[in-house]
């Protein structure tokens, strides 16, 4: 691969050769004196690795909002560039959270299922190091929301009948409810929520549920937004007496649902077997 001419010099001489292309090699050197005598010396196998490891599995990680704990499952390979020849090999594969804390490590594969403390939006670093200390880094962002939206209203919840709480009694026959998905509702210290996806108020008669299509009783959101909210307002006095109760359902973009049953004054009086003229309430 390279010749060196020393012109018959006496004593020790030294030469060097630099192999720049990566690969697996065996080298040998032949020294010949001016009389034609020669000697050959062979090296051991030489592994030259300039290529970084490749991290596989990033595209399979759930990155949309979900209420199922995402799993970061990855593996790493270490091949010489554009070949099927293995390089020095993967020494470690590590996952770090967005605070820089190591959550798990392995050699050529590792996996981590998010704990509830990682509710919200978090960016993870996956780091692969090969046996010649080349470092490869990849990043992935998870969006994990296990806290349902909240519904806050003016109804009374402590009316009792035969030891049973009559749910959501609206004493003024007005349904007035505030719905939001703010992070203060999370007990896990979430830094972000998926936001409200839909708010729907139903009137229920027997087993039949009917959607109330009103600007203040029905709404769907197009995109996730932690600070999304909606105020439901509905006048029960304008509805049919046949309605047994009202059901308010809200869902966020991660799939969490909150349901609230709301009861009119007429329904409460019926429960207590009391009759009263409609015009009195």
N, C-alpha and C positions, 0 to 999 in steps of 0.2 A: 504493500500500500504506500510505502515511502522508503526511499533509499537515502543512506547517509554515507558520504565519502570523507574518510579521514586522512587520505594521502600517505599512508604508511606510518602514521604517528605511533609512538611508543607510549606504554603506560596505559592508565585507565582513561576511557572516554565514556561519555554518556550522551544519549539521544532521547528524544521524547516525541510522542505522537498523540494527537488529540482526536478522539472519535466523537463527532458531533451528532451524528444521527443515532436516534435511540434504537434499541434492539438487543438481541442476545448474541454475543460474539465469543469466539476463542481467537486469541492473538498468538503469534509466535514470532520470534526474532532469530535471524541467522547472521552470525558474525563470521566474516571471512578475512584471513590475513593476506599479506602480499604474496605468500607462497601458495595460496589456494586452499589452505586448510580452513575448515568451517565447523561451526558448532551451532546447534539449534536448541532454543528453549521455548517451551509452550506455556501459556498462561492457563489458569483455571477459567471456567465459564464466566464471562463478564455480562452483567445485566445493566443496561443503560435505559433509564426511564425518565422521560421529560414530560409525560402526559399526566394530567390530573385525573382523579377518579370521576366516575359519572354517578350521579344520584338518580335513582329510578323510583317512581311512585308518587311524585309530587302532584301529577295531574289527576290522580285518583282520590285525592283528599277532598272531602266536602268543604266548600268555601262559601256556599250560600247559607242564609239563616236557617238554623235547624234547632229542634228541641231534643234531638238525639245526640249524645256526646260524640263529637267527631273523633275519628281515629287517625293519627298520623302514623302511617306504616310505610317505611321506605327501605330500600336496599341500595348497596353501592357496588360497582364493578370497577376494575382497574386494568384496562387494556391499553396497549401501546396505540398511539394515534392512528386511526384509519386501518387497523389490523385486527385479527382475531387472536393476537399473541398477548398473553397475560403479562402485565407489568410487574411492579414490585409487590402488588397486592394491597388490599385495604387494611389499614391498621386499626382504625376506629371510625364509627359512625354515631354522631351525637346530636340530640335534639335539645335546643335551648329555648326558654320562653322569652318574652319581650322585655324581661327585666335582666336577662343575661344569665339566669339560673339554669343549670343543667338538669333536665327532667328525666332523661334516660340515655343510655349509651350501649353500643354493641360493637361487633366487628364489621361484618359485611351486611347486617340487617338489624333493624330495631323498630319498635312500635311504641306508641303512647296514646292512651285513651284519655281525653280531657277530663279533669276533675271539675266539680261544680264551682270551685274557686276561680276557674277560668271562664265563667260565664261572661259574655260580652264579645267584643272584637279584639283578637290578639294575633300578633304576627310572630311566627316561629322561625328560628334559624336551624337549618339542618347542615351539619358540617361533617365532611368526610376527609380523612387524612390517610394518605398511603404510606408505605414503609420507607419512602425517601422524603417524607414530610411535605409533599405537595398537598395544599389545602383547597378543597372545593366547598363552596357555600351556596345553598339554595334557601329561599324564603317562601313561606306560605301563610296566608291569613285565614283564621277560622272565625266563624260567627255563630255563637252558641247562646241560645236564649231559652231558659226553662222557667221563666217567671210569666204567668198569665197577665194580661192587661187588667187594670183595676176598674171597677165600677163603683162610683160614689154617688149616693142620692139622698133624697129627703124623706124616704119612706120610714115607717116605724117598724121595728123588727121584734118588738117584745110583747105584742098582743098574744094572749094565750087562750086556747080553747081545749078544755079537758086535758090540760097538761102539755098541749102541743103548741109550738110557736106557729102563728099564722104569718107566713113569709111575706115580707115586702108590702105591708099595708100602706097604701097611699091615701092618707086621711082626707086630703083635699081633692082627691080624684085627678090629680095631676102627676104624670110621670115626668120627673125632672132628674136626669142622671148625667154625670160627667164621666167620660171614659178616657183613659190615657194609658200609656205604656212606659212611663218614666222609670229611670233606673233606681229611684229611691224605693221602689216596690220590691226590688231584689234583695234577698237576705244574703246573697253571695258577693255583694259589692261589685256588681257588674258595671263596666265602664260604658256600656252601650246596650240598647235593646233593639229588637227588630222593628218595633213600631206597629201601630194598629193597621190591620188589613181590611177588616170589615166590621160594621156595626149594624145589627138587624133586630128590629122589634117585631115580635109575633103576637097576634091575638090567638088564644087557645080556647077552643070549644070542644069539650069531650077529648077526643084523641086527635082532633084536626088542628093543625097549626097553619095560620095564614099570615103572610108577610104584610106589614103595614108599610106601603110605599109612600113615604112622606119625606120631605127635605130635612125634617128634624127627627126622623125615626129610622132612617135607612141611609147608609153611606158606605162606599168602598173606596179604599185608597190605592193608588197606582204603584207607589214605591215605598220601600222601608224608610222610616223616619222615627228616630227615638222620641222626638218631641211632638209627634202627631197626637191629636186629641179630637174628641167629638162630644157635643152636648146634645143629649136626647131630650126632647120636650114633646109631650103628647097629652092632650086633654081627653081623659077617659069619659067625661060627661057627654062627648059628642058621639060615642060609640054605642053599638047595639047592646041591649041588656043581656043578650044570650051569651056574651063572652064570659068564660069562667075565670080566666086570669091572663096576664101578659107575660111573655118570656123575652128577656133581652139577652142576646148572645153577641159577644165580641170575640174576634180572633186576631192574633198577631201574625206577622210574616213567618214566624218559626213554627206555627201550627198550634200554639197554646190557645186555649179557649176559656172564657169565663161566661157563666150563665147566671142570670138572676131572675127569679120569679117575682112578679109584682101583682098585688091584689087590689082590686077596687073596693070602694066602700060598699057597693051593692053586694059584691061577693062576700065581704066580711059579714054583712048583716044576714045574708042567706045562711052562712056558716053557723050563725048564732040563732037561726030560725026566727029572725025578726023581720017584720015588714015595715016599710016606711015609704011614704010618697016620694017619687023621684024628685019632685020639685023642691024637696027639703034638703037636698044635698047636691 
